[in-house]
């Protein structure tokens, strides 16, 4: 899966997926034990292409590399790769990429009547109340996180 660099900000680097190639990887569909080890199959005959598995709407899907730690309690860490779908409707409690006053940020959205809150998943960051004075758009919804360790 190649990434084509699109745009850099202080908080997120955006990439477009390259669908011109396929990378099929071995896939264990019988489950992997998280308790006691189980005997593995000698042959893995099932393959999976992550582009086809993780991306439902190719024309509206982008990748974003996280910079910062405001979402660590949601399991999103500095350097993780987010899969973002711009075609999905923003809903209460979803994690979204938002554009606020000239900056991109990743936050959980909280929708209350006519007020939108951007909630960090780190107690060191206060909630952001979006008002009519803000230049604001919900740019896309995070659908998957690829961890970098």
C-alpha positions in Angstrom: 0.0 0.0 0.0 1.8 3.1 -1.2 0.9 6.6 0.1 1.0 9.8 -2.0 1.8 12.8 0.1 -0.9 15.4 -0.2 -0.7 18.1 2.6 1.2 18.7 5.8 -0.1 20.6 8.9 1.3 20.9 12.4 -1.1 18.2 13.6 -1.8 15.9 10.7 0.0 14.9 7.5 -2.5 13.9 4.8 -2.0 11.2 2.2 -4.0 9.8 -0.7 -4.2 6.0 -1.1 -2.7 4.5 -4.3 -5.1 1.9 -5.6 -3.0 1.1 -8.7 -1.2 -1.7 -6.9 -2.4 -4.7 -4.9 -0.6 -6.2 -1.9 -2.2 -9.5 -0.8 -1.0 -10.6 2.6 -1.6 -13.9 4.4 -4.7 -13.9 6.6 -5.5 -16.1 9.5 -9.3 -16.3 9.6 -9.6 -18.9 12.3 -8.6 -16.4 15.0 -5.4 -15.9 16.9 -5.4 -17.0 20.5 -4.8 -14.3 23.1 -4.7 -16.9 25.9 -3.0 -20.2 25.6 -1.2 -20.8 22.2 -3.1 -23.0 19.7 -1.5 -25.0 16.9 -1.1 -22.9 13.7 -2.1 -24.1 10.3 0.8 -25.4 8.2 -0.4 -23.5 5.2 -2.2 -20.2 5.0 -4.3 -20.2 1.8 -6.3 -17.1 2.4 -5.0 -13.6 1.4 -6.3 -10.2 2.2 -5.7 -6.9 0.4 -5.9 -4.1 3.0 -7.1 -1.5 0.5 -10.1 -3.6 -0.3 -10.7 -4.6 3.3 -10.3 -1.3 5.1 -11.5 1.2 2.5 -15.2 1.2 1.6 -15.3 4.5 -0.4 -12.1 4.9 -2.3 -12.9 8.2 -3.9 -13.5 9.9 -0.5 -10.9 8.1 1.7 -7.6 9.6 2.8 -4.9 8.8 5.3 -3.7 11.1 8.0 -0.6 10.7 10.1 -1.2 11.9 13.7 1.1 14.4 15.3 0.5 14.9 19.0 -1.1 13.1 22.0 -4.5 14.7 22.5 -6.3 11.4 21.7 -4.1 8.8 23.6 -7.0 7.6 25.8 -8.8 6.6 22.6 -5.8 4.6 21.6 -4.6 7.1 19.0 -1.0 8.0 19.4 1.6 10.2 17.8 2.7 8.6 14.5 -0.4 6.5 14.0 -2.0 6.4 10.6 -5.7 7.3 10.5 -8.0 6.1 7.7 -10.5 9.0 7.1 -13.7 8.8 5.1 -15.0 12.2 4.0 -18.3 10.8 2.7 -19.6 9.7 6.2 -22.1 11.9 8.1 -20.8 13.3 11.3 -22.5 11.8 14.3 -22.4 12.3 18.0 -19.4 10.5 19.6 -17.5 9.8 16.4 -13.9 10.6 16.1 -13.4 13.2 13.3 -10.9 15.3 11.5 -12.0 18.9 12.0 -10.7 22.1 10.5 -11.0 24.9 13.1 -9.8 28.5 12.5 -7.1 27.4 10.0 -5.9 24.3 11.8 -6.7 20.6 11.4 -7.3 18.5 14.6 -8.5 15.1 15.4 -11.1 15.0 18.2 -14.3 13.2 19.3 -17.3 15.2 18.3 -20.1 15.8 20.8 -23.3 17.3 19.4 -25.8 18.9 21.7 -28.8 20.6 20.1 -27.1 23.5 18.3 -23.7 23.3 20.0 -20.7 21.2 18.8 -17.9 20.3 21.2 -14.6 18.8 20.2 -13.4 16.5 22.9 -9.8 15.4 23.4 -9.2 12.0 24.8 -6.5 13.2 27.1 -7.3 15.0 30.4 -4.5 17.6 29.7 -6.6 19.1 26.9 -9.8 21.0 27.5 -12.9 20.6 25.3 -13.3 23.0 22.5 -16.7 24.7 22.1 -17.4 25.5 18.4 -19.2 28.8 18.0 -20.6 30.7 15.0 -17.4 32.8 15.2 -15.2 29.9 14.4 -14.2 28.9 10.9 -15.2 25.3 11.3 -15.8 22.2 9.2 -15.9 18.5 10.0 -13.6 17.3 7.2 -14.0 13.5 7.6 -14.7 10.7 10.0 -11.9 8.3 11.3 -12.8 4.8 10.3 -9.6 2.9 11.3 -6.3 3.4 13.0 -3.1 1.7 11.9 -0.7 1.5 14.8 3.0 2.3 14.4 5.1 0.6 17.1 
